[in-house]
Amino acid sequence: MGATKPDLRRIPLTIIDSAGPVLQEAHGHRHEDNDAGPRTLGQPAPCYLFVGDTPISEAAIAQEMQYHRAPTPEHSRAGAARALVVRELLRREVQRLGLDDQVAADSRETVEEASIRVLLEREIEDRVPSEDDCRRYYTQNRERFRAPDRIRVRHILLGAAADDVTGRIRANAEGERLIGELKANPVLFADFAQRYSDCPSKDQGGELGWLQRGQTTPEFDRQIFRLREGMPAFPVESRWGYHVVSIDEIRPGAALEFEQVRGQISDYLELQVRQRELQHYLLGLKERYGVRGLDEIEALAAT
């Protein structure tokens, strides 16, 4: 008979240059440098991004990514990296000008936040657009300034919880059946609403009245505002179930006069100017302190 194979689970494997078993070593390292951030194979998180001589680690970028949702991790990482670079540039300028000694923290903002606010108030000039600027923008973009479109809607809600697959299949099928009957006999809509709808509007024949965008559940809102007048040949799905819908009337928003939107235009143009000046200011800080690694991170997001 051959030699019995050793039970590898019982062999006290050790780390090279260490007298202790792997599990003992791992347990010991778990509690070392708890405040030093994430590690890669026991080493500090790598750094590819620098503002001057200050490194911004991948661990810091990963933590910041939660505030920068994007279609891909690369885009999220790029957004997080940009935000951290801007914060470090502003922090350095605050320190250079001694502004951190001139502000105090309160319940709404930290000393760093207050210092950056004071810095931007000091360095970025507020420019209120003129009447001519506002009128020129209005004339060039007149089609944008309209009252909201409105639609008059009736519906029959066939309720089913979002996680009830069987119930939703049944509700969809019931909706298709009701639509088939209502296409043949539209006057039955109020009666069907009273009999089948799970919405309180059933007591008003399913009437939801006049709606503007944003007044209903988002997924329902997106769909009904794409419909033409009449009854679509399919139920409209939402988190609440399936809806048999009738679009009874559509009223496009009327054009708005300049005086009705002057304040809105002024705020928008002022924000645009401030954003441009802020970008110009940040480019100056980038040249002053130097930034390395950001172009490479943004290039990865662009591929």
VEXSE-728961 format. One line per 8 residues: number of its first residue (from 1); their letters; for each residue x, z, y of N, C-alpha, C. Coordinates in steps of 0.1 Angstrom, whole numbers, plus 5000, padded with zeros to 4 digits. Example, Ala and Ser with C-alpha at 12.3 -4.5 7.8 and 13.67 -1.06 7.14 Angstrom:
VEXSE-728961
1) as) 5132:5078:4943:5123:5078:4955:5132:5078:4967 | 5128:5071:4978:5137:5071:4989:5129:5079:5000
This chain:
VEXSE-728961
1) mgatkpdl) 5008:5000:4988:5000:5000:5000:5009:5000:5013 | 5004:4993:5023:5012:4993:5035:5012:5006:5043 | 5020:5007:5052:5021:5019:5060:5008:5020:5069 | 5004:5033:5070:4992:5035:5078:4995:5033:5093 | 4986:5025:5100:4989:5022:5114:4986:5035:5122 | 4995:5038:5132:4993:5050:5140:4980:5049:5149 | 4974:5060:5151:4962:5060:5160:4967:5061:5174 | 4966:5049:5181:4972:5048:5195:4965:5058:5204
9) rripltii) 4953:5062:5201:4946:5071:5211:4953:5085:5211 | 4960:5088:5201:4966:5101:5200:4981:5102:5205 | 4986:5090:5208:5000:5089:5213:5000:5093:5228 | 5008:5103:5232:5008:5107:5246:5017:5097:5254 | 5011:5085:5258:5018:5075:5266:5022:5081:5279 | 5034:5077:5283:5039:5082:5296:5043:5071:5305 | 5043:5074:5318:5047:5065:5329:5062:5064:5328 | 5068:5053:5331:5083:5051:5331:5088:5061:5341
17) dsagpvlq) 5099:5068:5338:5106:5078:5346:5097:5090:5348 | 5088:5092:5340:5080:5104:5341:5079:5111:5328 | 5079:5124:5327:5078:5131:5315:5064:5135:5311 | 5054:5132:5320:5040:5136:5318:5032:5125:5312 | 5021:5128:5304:5012:5118:5299:5005:5110:5311 | 5001:5098:5308:4994:5090:5318:4982:5097:5325 | 4974:5103:5317:4962:5109:5322:4965:5121:5331 | 4976:5128:5328:4980:5139:5336:4986:5134:5349
25) eahghrhe) 4994:5124:5348:5000:5118:5361:4989:5112:5370 | 4979:5105:5364:4968:5099:5371:4960:5110:5378 | 4958:5121:5371:4950:5132:5377:4957:5138:5389 | 4970:5139:5387:4978:5145:5398:4978:5137:5410 | 4980:5123:5408:4981:5114:5420:4967:5113:5427 | 4956:5115:5420:4943:5114:5426:4942:5123:5438 | 4948:5134:5438:4946:5144:5449:4958:5144:5459 | 4967:5135:5458:4978:5134:5468:4974:5125:5479
33) dndagprt) 4977:5129:5491:4975:5121:5503:4960:5116:5504 | 4951:5125:5503:4936:5121:5503:4932:5114:5516 | 4940:5117:5527:4936:5112:5540:4943:5099:5543 | 4951:5094:5534:4959:5082:5537:4952:5069:5534 | 4939:5069:5530:4931:5057:5528:4933:5051:5514 | 4927:5040:5512:4927:5034:5499:4942:5030:5495 | 4944:5029:5482:4957:5025:5477:4956:5013:5467 | 4967:5006:5466:4968:4996:5456:4980:4999:5447
41) lgqpapcy) 4977:5003:5435:4987:5007:5425:4996:5018:5431 | 4990:5027:5437:4997:5039:5442:5004:5036:5455 | 5003:5024:5461:5010:5021:5474:5000:5020:5485 | 5004:5022:5497:4995:5021:5509:4989:5007:5509 | 4977:5006:5515:4971:4993:5516:4979:4984:5524 | 4980:4971:5520:4989:4961:5527:4984:4958:5541 | 4994:4954:5550:4991:4951:5563:4996:4936:5566 | 4986:4928:5571:4990:4915:5575:4987:4912:5590
49) lfvgdtpi) 4981:4922:5596:4976:4921:5610:4983:4931:5619 | 4988:4927:5630:4995:4936:5639:4991:4933:5653 | 4990:4943:5661:4989:4942:5676:5001:4949:5681 | 5010:4941:5687:5023:4946:5690:5030:4951:5678 | 5034:4964:5678:5041:4970:5666:5031:4979:5659 | 5018:4978:5662:5008:4986:5655:5002:4978:5644 | 5003:4983:5631:4997:4976:5620:4982:4979:5619 | 4974:4969:5614:4960:4972:5611:4959:4968:5596
57) seaaiaqe) 4957:4978:5588:4957:4977:5574:4945:4970:5568 | 4947:4964:5556:4935:4959:5549:4925:4969:5546 | 4929:4982:5545:4919:4992:5542:4910:4994:5555 | 4916:4994:5567:4908:4995:5579:4899:4983:5581 | 4904:4971:5577:4896:4959:5578:4884:4960:5569 | 4887:4964:5556:4876:4966:5546:4865:4975:5551 | 4870:4986:5557:4860:4996:5562:4851:4990:5573 | 4858:4983:5582:4851:4977:5593:4841:4965:5589
65) mqyhrapt) 4844:4959:5578:4836:4948:5573:4821:4951:5571 | 4818:4964:5569:4804:4968:5567:4795:4965:5580 | 4802:4964:5591:4795:4961:5604:4795:4947:5608 | 4800:4938:5599:4801:4924:5602:4796:4916:5590 | 4783:4916:5588:4777:4908:5578:4779:4893:5580 | 4782:4886:5570:4785:4872:5571:4782:4865:5558 | 4781:4851:5558:4778:4844:5546:4788:4846:5535 | 4801:4848:5539:4811:4849:5529:4820:4861:5532
73) pehsraga) 4827:4867:5522:4836:4878:5525:4847:4874:5535 | 4852:4861:5534:4862:4857:5544:4857:4857:5558 | 4845:4853:5560:4839:4854:5574:4837:4868:5579 | 4833:4877:5569:4831:4891:5573:4845:4897:5576 | 4855:4894:5568:4869:4899:5571:4874:4895:5584 | 4871:4882:5587:4876:4876:5600:4869:4884:5612 | 4856:4886:5611:4849:4893:5621:4854:4907:5623 | 4856:4914:5612:4862:4927:5612:4875:4928:5619
81) aralvvre) 4884:4918:5615:4897:4918:5620:4897:4915:5635 | 4889:4906:5640:4888:4904:5654:4883:4916:5662 | 4874:4923:5656:4869:4935:5663:4880:4946:5664 | 4887:4948:5653:4898:4958:5654:4909:4954:5663 | 4912:4941:5664:4922:4936:5673:4918:4939:5688 | 4905:4936:5691:4900:4938:5704:4901:4953:5708 | 4897:4961:5698:4897:4976:5701:4911:4981:5703 | 4921:4976:5696:4934:4980:5698:4940:4975:5711
89) llrrevqr) 4937:4962:5714:4942:4957:5727:4936:4965:5739 | 4923:4968:5738:4917:4976:5749:4923:4991:5749 | 4925:4996:5737:4931:5010:5737:4945:5010:5743 | 4953:5000:5740:4966:5000:5746:4966:4998:5761 | 4956:4990:5766:4955:4988:5781:4950:5001:5787 | 4941:5008:5781:4936:5021:5786:4948:5030:5787 | 4957:5031:5777:4968:5040:5777:4978:5036:5787 | 4980:5023:5789:4990:5018:5799:4986:5022:5813
97) lglddqva) 4973:5021:5816:4968:5024:5829:4965:5039:5831 | 4966:5047:5820:4963:5061:5821:4949:5065:5823 | 4940:5056:5819:4925:5059:5820:4920:5069:5811 | 4927:5071:5800:4922:5081:5790:4923:5095:5795 | 4931:5097:5806:4931:5111:5812:4921:5112:5823 | 4914:5102:5826:4904:5102:5837:4890:5104:5833 | 4887:5103:5820:4873:5104:5815:4873:5116:5805 | 4860:5120:5803:4858:5131:5793:4847:5126:5784
105) adsretve) 4847:5131:5771:4837:5127:5762:4824:5135:5765 | 4813:5129:5762:4800:5135:5763:4792:5133:5750 | 4780:5136:5749:4772:5135:5737:4769:5121:5733 | 4771:5111:5743:4767:5097:5740:4779:5089:5736 | 4791:5093:5740:4803:5084:5737:4816:5093:5736 | 4825:5088:5729:4838:5095:5727:4847:5092:5739 | 4858:5099:5740:4868:5096:5751:4872:5082:5750 | 4875:5076:5738:4879:5062:5737:4869:5053:5742
113) easirvll) 4856:5055:5738:4845:5046:5742:4844:5047:5758 | 4844:5059:5763:4843:5061:5778:4854:5054:5785 | 4866:5055:5780:4878:5049:5786:4877:5034:5786 | 4873:5028:5775:4871:5014:5774:4860:5009:5784 | 4849:5017:5785:4839:5013:5794:4844:5013:5808 | 4851:5023:5812:4857:5024:5826:4867:5013:5828 | 4875:5009:5818:4884:4998:5819:4877:4985:5822 | 4866:4982:5814:4859:4970:5816:4852:4969:5829
121) ereiedrv) 4846:4981:5833:4839:4981:5846:4849:4978:5858 | 4861:4983:5856:4872:4981:5866:4877:4967:5866 | 4879:4961:5854:4886:4948:5853:4877:4936:5853 | 4865:4937:5848:4855:4926:5847:4845:4926:5858 | 4846:4916:5867:4837:4916:5879:4823:4911:5875 | 4813:4919:5880:4799:4914:5878:4796:4904:5888 | 4791:4893:5883:4787:4882:5893:4773:4878:5890 | 4765:4881:5900:4750:4877:5900:4749:4863:5903
129) pseddcrr) 4742:4855:5895:4741:4840:5898:4732:4838:5910 | 4734:4828:5917:4726:4825:5929:4713:4819:5925 | 4704:4818:5936:4691:4811:5934:4693:4796:5929 | 4703:4790:5935:4706:4776:5932:4710:4775:5917 | 4719:4784:5913:4723:4784:5899:4711:4785:5889 | 4702:4794:5892:4691:4797:5884:4681:4784:5884 | 4679:4779:5895:4670:4767:5896:4676:4755:5888 | 4689:4753:5890:4696:4742:5883:4694:4744:5868
137) yytqnrer) 4696:4756:5863:4695:4758:5848:4681:4756:5844 | 4671:4760:5852:4657:4758:5849:4654:4744:5848 | 4658:4736:5857:4656:4721:5858:4662:4714:5845 | 4674:4719:5842:4681:4712:5831:4675:4716:5817 | 4668:4727:5816:4663:4733:5803:4649:4736:5804 | 4641:4728:5811:4627:4731:5813:4619:4733:5800 | 4623:4725:5790:4615:4725:5777:4617:4739:5770 | 4627:4747:5774:4628:4760:5767:4619:4770:5773
145) frapdrir) 4613:4768:5784:4605:4778:5791:4590:4775:5789 | 4585:4780:5778:4571:4779:5775:4566:4792:5770 | 4553:4794:5773:4546:4806:5767:4546:4805:5752 | 4545:4816:5744:4546:4815:5729:4534:4807:5724 | 4537:4799:5713:4527:4792:5706:4517:4803:5700 | 4505:4799:5698:4495:4808:5692:4487:4801:5682 | 4484:4808:5671:4475:4802:5661:4464:4812:5657 | 4452:4807:5654:4441:4815:5649:4440:4814:5634
153) vrhillga) 4441:4825:5627:4443:4825:5613:4432:4834:5606 | 4428:4829:5594:4420:4837:5585:4428:4837:5572 | 4426:4848:5564:4434:4848:5551:4426:4857:5541 | 4429:4855:5529:4425:4863:5518:4437:4868:5510 | 4440:4881:5511:4452:4887:5504:4449:4890:5490 | 4456:4884:5481:4455:4888:5467:4468:4896:5464 | 4466:4910:5465:4477:4919:5465:4484:4920:5452 | 4497:4922:5453:4506:4924:5441:4519:4930:5446
161) aaddvtgr) 4524:4941:5440:4536:4947:5444:4548:4937:5442 | 4558:4939:5450:4570:4930:5450:4577:4930:5436 | 4576:4941:5429:4583:4942:5416:4574:4940:5404 | 4561:4937:5407:4552:4934:5396:4551:4920:5393 | 4560:4915:5384:4561:4901:5381:4548:4895:5376 | 4542:4902:5366:4530:4898:5360:4518:4897:5370 | 4518:4907:5379:4507:4908:5389:4509:4897:5399 | 4521:4893:5402:4523:4883:5412:4520:4869:5406
169) iranaege) 4523:4867:5394:4519:4854:5387:4504:4853:5387 | 4498:4864:5384:4483:4864:5383:4477:4861:5397 | 4483:4868:5408:4478:4866:5421:4480:4851:5426 | 4491:4845:5423:4494:4832:5427:4483:4822:5420 | 4481:4824:5407:4471:4816:5400:4457:4818:5406 | 4454:4830:5409:4441:4833:5415:4439:4826:5428 | 4450:4826:5436:4450:4819:5449:4448:4804:5448 | 4455:4798:5438:4453:4784:5436:4438:4781:5432
177) rligelka) 4433:4790:5424:4419:4787:5420:4409:4788:5432 | 4411:4798:5440:4403:4800:5452:4404:4788:5461 | 4416:4783:5463:4419:4772:5472:4411:4760:5467 | 4412:4758:5454:4404:4746:5448:4390:4747:5451 | 4384:4759:5450:4369:4760:5453:4366:4759:5468 | 4375:4764:5476:4373:4764:5490:4375:4750:5496 | 4383:4742:5490:4385:4728:5494:4372:4721:5493 | 4365:4724:5482:4352:4717:5479:4341:4723:5487
185) npvlfadf) 4342:4736:5491:4331:4743:5499:4337:4753:5508 | 4342:4748:5520:4349:4757:5529:4341:4769:5535 | 4328:4767:5535:4319:4777:5541:4319:4790:5533 | 4325:4790:5521:4325:4802:5513:4337:4811:5516 | 4345:4808:5526:4357:4815:5529:4354:4830:5532 | 4345:4833:5541:4342:4847:5545:4336:4854:5532 | 4328:4848:5524:4323:4854:5512:4334:4857:5503 | 4344:4848:5501:4355:4850:5492:4364:4861:5497
193) aqrysdcp) 4366:4862:5510:4374:4872:5516:4368:4886:5513 | 4355:4887:5515:4348:4900:5512:4349:4904:5497 | 4349:4894:5488:4349:4897:5474:4363:4899:5468 | 4373:4892:5473:4386:4892:5467:4397:4897:5475 | 4396:4898:5488:4408:4902:5496:4411:4917:5495 | 4424:4920:5495:4429:4934:5495:4433:4938:5509 | 4429:4930:5519:4433:4934:5533:4420:4939:5540 | 4421:4949:5549:4410:4954:5556:4402:4943:5564
201) skdqggel) 4409:4932:5567:4403:4921:5574:4392:4914:5567 | 4390:4918:5554:4379:4912:5546:4366:4915:5552 | 4364:4926:5559:4351:4930:5565:4348:4921:5577 | 4358:4913:5582:4356:4904:5593:4358:4890:5588 | 4355:4888:5575:4356:4874:5569:4371:4869:5568 | 4380:4879:5568:4395:4875:5567:4401:4872:5580 | 4394:4874:5591:4399:4870:5604:4411:4879:5608 | 4422:4872:5612:4434:4879:5617:4435:4877:5632
209) gwlqrgqt) 4426:4868:5638:4426:4865:5652:4438:4856:5656 | 4441:4857:5669:4452:4849:5675:4465:4856:5673 | 4475:4849:5667:4488:4854:5664:4499:4847:5671 | 4509:4854:5676:4521:4848:5681:4532:4852:5671 | 4543:4844:5672:4555:4847:5664:4559:4861:5665 | 4562:4867:5654:4568:4881:5654:4557:4892:5652 | 4544:4888:5651:4534:4898:5651:4530:4902:5636 | 4535:4895:5626:4532:4898:5613:4545:4900:5605
217) tpefdrqi) 4543:4902:5592:4555:4904:5583:4564:4891:5584 | 4577:4893:5585:4586:4881:5588:4584:4870:5579 | 4584:4872:5566:4583:4860:5557:4569:4853:5558 | 4559:4861:5561:4545:4855:5563:4545:4847:5576 | 4551:4853:5586:4552:4847:5599:4559:4834:5599 | 4570:4833:5592:4578:4821:5592:4570:4809:5586 | 4562:4812:5576:4555:4802:5568:4543:4797:5576 | 4535:4806:5581:4522:4802:5587:4524:4794:5600
225) frlregmp) 4536:4796:5607:4538:4789:5619:4544:4775:5617 | 4546:4772:5604:4550:4758:5600:4538:4750:5596 | 4527:4756:5594:4515:4749:5588:4508:4741:5599 | 4501:4731:5595:4491:4724:5603:4478:4730:5603 | 4469:4726:5612:4455:4731:5611:4449:4728:5598 | 4440:4737:5593:4433:4735:5580:4439:4745:5570 | 4436:4742:5557:4439:4751:5546:4450:4744:5538 | 4462:4750:5537:4472:4744:5529:4468:4744:5514
233) afpvesrw) 4474:4735:5506:4470:4734:5492:4477:4744:5483 | 4484:4754:5489:4491:4764:5481:4489:4778:5487 | 4490:4789:5480:4490:4802:5485:4503:4805:5492 | 4503:4813:5503:4514:4817:5510:4519:4831:5505 | 4532:4831:5501:4537:4844:5495:4542:4853:5506 | 4540:4866:5504:4547:4876:5512:4550:4889:5503 | 4556:4899:5509:4559:4911:5501:4546:4918:5496 | 4535:4914:5502:4522:4921:5498:4515:4914:5487
241) gyhvvsid) 4519:4901:5484:4512:4894:5474:4511:4879:5478 | 4500:4873:5475:4497:4859:5479:4485:4858:5488 | 4486:4849:5498:4475:4847:5508:4469:4833:5507 | 4456:4833:5506:4449:4820:5508:4447:4820:5524 | 4452:4810:5530:4453:4809:5545:4445:4797:5550 | 4438:4800:5561:4432:4789:5569:4437:4790:5583 | 4444:4779:5588:4448:4778:5602:4437:4771:5610 | 4429:4779:5617:4417:4774:5623:4420:4767:5637
249) eirpgaal) 4431:4771:5643:4434:4764:5656:4448:4767:5660 | 4454:4757:5666:4468:4759:5671:4468:4756:5686 | 4474:4765:5694:4476:4763:5708:4490:4764:5712 | 4497:4753:5715:4511:4753:5719:4512:4760:5732 | 4523:4767:5734:4525:4775:5746:4526:4766:5759 | 4520:4770:5770:4520:4763:5782:4534:4764:5789 | 4538:4754:5796:4550:4754:5804:4550:4766:5814 | 4561:4773:5816:4562:4784:5825:4568:4779:5838
257) efeqvrgq) 4563:4784:5849:4569:4781:5862:4582:4788:5865 | 4590:4783:5874:4603:4789:5876:4602:4804:5880 | 4593:4808:5888:4592:4822:5893:4588:4831:5881 | 4582:4826:5871:4579:4834:5859:4591:4837:5850 | 4601:4829:5852:4613:4831:5843:4626:4833:5851 | 4625:4834:5864:4637:4836:5872:4646:4847:5867 | 4640:4859:5865:4647:4871:5861:4654:4869:5847 | 4647:4863:5838:4653:4860:5825:4665:4851:5826
265) isdylelq) 4663:4840:5834:4675:4831:5836:4686:4838:5843 | 4684:4846:5853:4695:4853:5860:4702:4862:5850 | 4695:4869:5842:4702:4878:5832:4710:4870:5823 | 4705:4859:5818:4712:4851:5808:4725:4845:5814 | 4724:4840:5826:4736:4834:5833:4746:4844:5836 | 4742:4856:5840:4751:4867:5843:4758:4871:5830 | 4751:4872:5819:4757:4875:5807:4768:4865:5802 | 4764:4852:5804:4773:4841:5801:4786:4842:5809
273) vrqrelqh) 4785:4844:5822:4797:4845:5830:4805:4857:5826 | 4799:4869:5823:4806:4881:5819:4813:4878:5806 | 4807:4871:5797:4813:4869:5784:4826:4860:5786 | 4825:4850:5794:4836:4841:5797:4848:4849:5803 | 4844:4857:5813:4855:4865:5819:4861:4875:5810 | 4853:4881:5801:4858:4890:5791:4868:4883:5781 | 4864:4871:5777:4873:4863:5768:4886:4860:5775 | 4885:4856:5788:4897:4853:5795:4906:4866:5797
281) yllglker) 4900:4877:5799:4907:4890:5800:4914:4894:5787 | 4907:4892:5776:4912:4895:5763:4924:4886:5759 | 4923:4873:5763:4934:4864:5761:4947:4869:5768 | 4945:4874:5780:4956:4880:5788:4962:4892:5781 | 4954:4901:5776:4959:4912:5768:4966:4908:5756 | 4961:4897:5749:4967:4892:5737:4981:4887:5740 | 4983:4880:5751:4996:4876:5755:5005:4887:5759 | 4999:4898:5765:5008:4909:5769:5013:4917:5758
289) ygvrglde) 5005:4920:5748:5009:4928:5737:5013:4921:5724 | 5008:4909:5722:5011:4901:5710:5002:4905:5699 | 4997:4895:5692:4989:4897:5680:4994:4887:5669 | 4997:4893:5657:5002:4885:5646:4992:4887:5634 | 4990:4876:5627:4982:4876:5615:4967:4873:5617 | 4962:4873:5629:4948:4870:5631:4945:4855:5629 | 4954:4847:5633:4951:4832:5631:4950:4829:5616 | 4958:4835:5608:4958:4833:5594:4945:4838:5587
297) iealaat) 4941:4849:5592:4928:4855:5586:4916:4846:5590 | 4916:4841:5603:4905:4832:5607:4906:4818:5600 | 4918:4814:5597:4920:4801:5590:4914:4802:5576 | 4916:4813:5569:4910:4815:5556:4895:4814:5557 | 4889:4819:5568:4874:4819:5569:4869:4805:5572 | 4878:4797:5578:4874:4783:5581:4875:4773:5570 | 4882:4777:5559:4883:4768:5548:4871:4768:5539
